[in-house]
Amino acid sequence: MLAAQSSDFAARAEGLDQLHALVVRRGGEEVFARAYRGDGLDRVANVKSVSKTLVALLTGIALERGAIESVDARVLPLLGRPATGDARDDVTVGHLLSMQAGLVRTSGASYGNWVSSGDWVDYILDREPEGQPGGRFIYSTGGWHILGAVLSRLTGQSLLALTRDWMADPLGIVVPPWVRDPQGRYLGGNEMALSPRGLSRVGQMVLDGGRWQGEQVVPAEWIARSWEPRARSPWSGDRYGYGWFLTTMDGAEVAYGRGYGGQMLAVVPAREMVICVTSDPMQPARSDGYFGDLRDLVAQIVAEA
């Protein structure tokens, strides 16, 4: 049972001072929901890099609708850009999805310079690559922004319009406008906002094979493909698929999206469970700090199930 009054995890959650909201769904029903701080359960919160997971889901829809031919499609032609004569020519949609594109890193200490530039896409594609396509995992929001630009160019719609039309509207959730680059493209991979309950609906849809209330929102085959490990985080040691980190808790496979400050969407198929966490988006959440505490909390919820 997962009752607030009888579960040890509720007490653990109470002691995490960065935690804003926690929503747990099991068997298709919301079984626990509490707002500790922030704007509550039904007002939007910045989910930071969980946005990458959402863009990965949108990419699956784009593939199913034929907007993108294949994850093996090369990125530069999709953007209408000429060949460079180096490794950048070989970067594919799949490399962006698994953060194995080898392009210059734009997260961490590099993030400020990147978003201060005059063209966020040019900043990434015009710089010397840091690795080889298909090589090591390089965590970078910039690759996801390029993927968002690809989706927008090929569909003729903004990333906001795609998010609303393809996912938010079918799920009955709100996604307001977020940050745009100097060319007006919505930032791919960061700064999107959903309510904790709205984000938990995304997780429930994913858990149910891409379906929500009888409608196929995301292809089931894409979700399975997204959970195939392709890389590994050098920080947490967790595997990475297409927009999802992959790990094991209490013997159960867990796929999760993670965002700065301690935002998290975890899907646990073997326990029929979705766990959604929002936290203070202005405070760091390192693997050996607050995010480690969140992992312990999620692991405890999985175990109590």
C-alpha positions in Angstrom: 0.0 0.0 0.0 1.1 3.6 -0.6 -0.9 5.6 1.9 0.6 8.8 3.1 -0.3 8.1 6.7 1.4 4.7 6.7 4.3 5.0 4.3 7.9 5.7 5.5 8.7 7.5 2.2 6.3 10.3 3.2 8.4 11.1 6.2 11.6 11.0 4.2 10.0 13.4 1.6 9.0 15.7 4.4 12.7 16.1 5.4 13.9 17.2 1.9 13.9 21.0 2.0 14.4 21.5 -1.7 11.4 19.3 -2.6 8.4 21.1 -3.9 5.9 18.4 -5.0 5.6 14.6 -5.1 3.1 12.6 -7.1 2.9 8.8 -7.2 0.6 6.9 -9.6 0.1 3.1 -9.4 -2.2 0.9 -11.5 -3.4 3.9 -13.4 -4.5 5.9 -10.3 -3.0 8.7 -8.3 -2.2 7.1 -4.9 -0.1 9.9 -3.4 0.1 13.6 -4.1 1.5 16.3 -1.9 2.9 19.8 -2.4 5.5 20.7 0.2 6.5 24.1 -1.2 6.3 25.9 -4.5 3.1 26.5 -6.5 1.2 23.3 -5.7 0.2 20.3 -7.7 -1.8 21.9 -10.5 0.2 25.0 -11.4 3.1 24.7 -13.8 6.6 24.3 -12.6 9.9 24.5 -14.6 10.9 20.9 -15.2 14.3 21.9 -16.5 16.1 19.1 -18.4 13.1 16.7 -18.1 12.4 18.7 -21.2 14.9 16.5 -23.0 12.7 13.5 -22.3 9.7 15.3 -23.6 11.5 16.3 -26.8 12.5 12.6 -27.2 8.8 11.7 -27.1 8.0 14.3 -29.7 10.7 12.9 -31.9 9.0 9.5 -31.8 5.8 11.0 -32.9 7.6 12.9 -35.7 9.1 9.6 -36.9 5.7 7.9 -36.9 4.1 10.7 -38.8 6.9 10.7 -41.4 8.2 14.2 -40.6 11.6 12.5 -40.0 12.5 9.5 -42.1 14.7 7.7 -39.6 16.9 8.1 -36.5 19.8 7.5 -39.0 18.9 10.7 -40.9 21.9 13.1 -40.9 21.2 16.4 -39.1 22.9 19.0 -41.3 20.8 18.3 -44.4 17.7 18.3 -42.3 18.6 21.9 -41.2 19.5 22.9 -44.8 23.1 23.3 -43.9 26.1 22.5 -46.1 28.6 19.8 -45.4 31.6 20.6 -43.2 34.0 17.9 -44.3 34.5 16.6 -40.8 32.7 14.5 -38.1 29.8 17.0 -38.0 28.6 15.6 -41.3 27.9 12.2 -39.7 25.8 13.4 -36.8 22.4 11.8 -36.9 19.1 12.3 -35.1 19.8 9.2 -33.1 23.2 10.6 -31.9 21.3 13.7 -30.7 18.8 11.6 -28.9 21.4 9.5 -27.1 23.8 12.5 -26.4 26.5 10.9 -28.5 26.7 13.5 -31.2 30.3 14.6 -30.2 29.4 18.2 -30.7 30.7 21.0 -28.5 29.2 20.9 -24.9 26.9 23.7 -24.0 25.8 22.6 -20.5 27.5 23.3 -17.2 30.1 26.0 -17.3 29.5 26.5 -21.1 25.8 27.2 -20.8 26.0 30.9 -20.2 28.2 31.7 -23.2 26.0 29.6 -25.4 22.7 31.3 -24.5 24.4 34.7 -24.7 25.4 34.1 -28.3 23.5 35.5 -31.3 22.5 32.1 -32.8 22.3 29.1 -30.6 22.3 26.6 -33.5 25.3 28.2 -35.2 27.2 28.4 -31.9 27.1 24.6 -31.7 27.5 23.6 -35.3 30.2 26.1 -36.2 32.6 25.0 -33.4 35.1 22.2 -33.4 33.5 18.9 -32.2 34.5 17.5 -28.9 34.1 13.8 -29.9 33.0 11.5 -32.6 29.4 10.7 -33.5 28.3 7.6 -31.8 31.1 7.9 -29.3 31.1 8.9 -25.6 28.2 10.4 -23.8 28.5 14.2 -23.7 25.7 15.8 -21.6 24.7 18.9 -23.5 21.4 20.8 -23.9 22.7 22.2 -27.2 22.2 19.0 -29.1 18.5 18.9 -27.9 18.1 22.5 -29.1 19.3 21.4 -32.5 16.9 18.5 -32.5 14.1 20.9 -31.6 15.1 23.1 -34.5 15.0 20.0 -36.8 11.5 19.2 -35.6 10.3 22.7 -36.2 11.9 23.1 -39.6 10.5 19.8 -40.9 7.0 20.3 -39.6 6.7 24.0 -40.1 5.5 24.4 -36.5 7.2 25.8 -33.5 8.3 23.4 -30.7 5.6 24.9 -28.5 2.9 24.2 -31.1 4.1 20.6 -31.6 4.2 20.0 -27.8 0.7 21.2 -27.4 -0.8 19.6 -30.5 1.0 16.2 -30.3 1.1 15.7 -26.5 -0.3 18.3 -24.2 -3.8 18.6 -25.8 -4.4 14.8 -26.0 -3.4 14.5 -22.3 -5.4 17.5 -21.3 -2.4 19.3 -19.7 -1.1 22.9 -20.0 2.3 23.8 -21.4 2.9 27.6 -21.5 5.4 29.3 -23.8 9.0 29.1 -22.6 12.5 30.5 -23.5 13.3 31.2 -27.2 16.6 31.8 -28.9 17.4 35.0 -30.8 15.8 33.5 -34.0 12.6 32.7 -32.2 13.1 29.0 -31.8 11.9 27.5 -28.5 14.7 26.1 -26.5 14.9 22.3 -27.0 15.8 20.4 -23.9 15.4 22.9 -21.1 13.0 25.3 -19.4 9.7 23.7 -20.3 7.0 23.9 -17.6 4.2 21.4 -16.6 2.3 21.0 -13.4 3.4 18.0 -11.2 0.1 16.3 -12.0 0.5 17.1 -15.7 4.0 15.6 -15.8 2.6 12.5 -14.0 0.1 12.1 -16.8 3.0 12.0 -19.3 4.5 9.3 -17.2 1.2 7.4 -17.1 0.9 7.6 -20.9 4.4 6.3 -21.3 3.7 3.5 -18.8 0.6 2.5 -20.8 2.6 2.1 -24.0 2.0 5.6 -25.3 -1.8 5.5 -24.8 -4.0 7.9 -22.9 -7.7 7.4 -22.5 -7.9 5.2 -25.6 -5.8 7.4 -27.9 -2.3 6.4 -29.1 -0.3 9.5 -28.3 3.3 8.2 -28.7 4.0 5.0 -30.7 4.6 2.1 -28.3 7.5 0.8 -30.4 9.2 4.2 -29.9 9.0 4.0 -26.1 10.5 0.5 -26.2 13.2 1.7 -28.5 13.9 4.7 -26.3 14.6 2.4 -23.3 17.3 0.5 -25.1 20.6 1.5 -23.5 23.1 3.2 -25.8 25.4 5.2 -23.6 26.3 5.6 -19.9 26.5 8.7 -17.7 30.0 9.3 -16.3 28.5 10.8 -13.2 25.7 8.6 -12.0 26.8 5.5 -13.9 23.3 5.0 -15.2 22.7 3.9 -18.8 21.1 6.2 -21.3 18.7 5.5 -24.1 16.8 8.1 -26.2 16.1 10.9 -23.7 15.8 8.5 -20.7 18.2 7.4 -18.0 17.9 3.7 -17.2 18.7 2.1 -13.9 17.4 -0.6 -11.5 15.8 0.0 -8.1 14.7 -2.9 -5.8 15.1 -5.3 -8.6 12.9 -3.3 -10.9 13.9 -1.5 -14.1 13.4 2.2 -13.9 13.4 4.8 -16.8 13.7 8.4 -15.7 14.1 11.9 -16.9 16.1 14.3 -14.7 16.3 18.1 -14.5 18.5 20.6 -12.7 17.4 21.3 -9.2 15.9 17.9 -8.7 13.1 17.5 -11.2 12.3 13.9 -12.0 9.9 11.7 -13.9 10.3 8.0 -13.2 8.5 5.1 -14.8 8.6 1.7 -13.3 6.8 -0.8 -15.5 7.2 -3.9 -13.2 5.4 -2.0 -10.4 2.9 -0.3 -12.7 4.2 3.0 -11.2 4.9 6.6 -12.1 6.8 8.9 -9.7 6.9 12.6 -10.4 9.1 15.0 -8.4 9.5 18.8 -8.7 12.0 20.8 -6.7 13.5 24.2 -6.3 14.8 24.9 -9.9 17.3 27.5 -8.6 19.3 25.1 -6.3 21.8 22.5 -7.6 21.0 18.8 -7.2 24.2 16.8 -7.6 24.3 13.0 -7.7 26.2 13.0 -4.4 23.9 15.5 -2.9 20.2 16.3 -3.1 19.7 14.3 -6.3 21.2 11.3 -4.4 18.6 11.9 -1.7 15.9 11.9 -4.4 17.1 8.7 -5.8 16.9 7.2 -2.3 13.4 8.5 -2.0 12.3 7.1 -5.3 14.0 3.7 -4.5 12.1 3.6 -1.3 8.8 4.3 -3.0 9.5 1.5 -5.5 10.4 -0.9 -2.7 7.3 -0.1 -0.7 5.2 -0.9 -3.7 
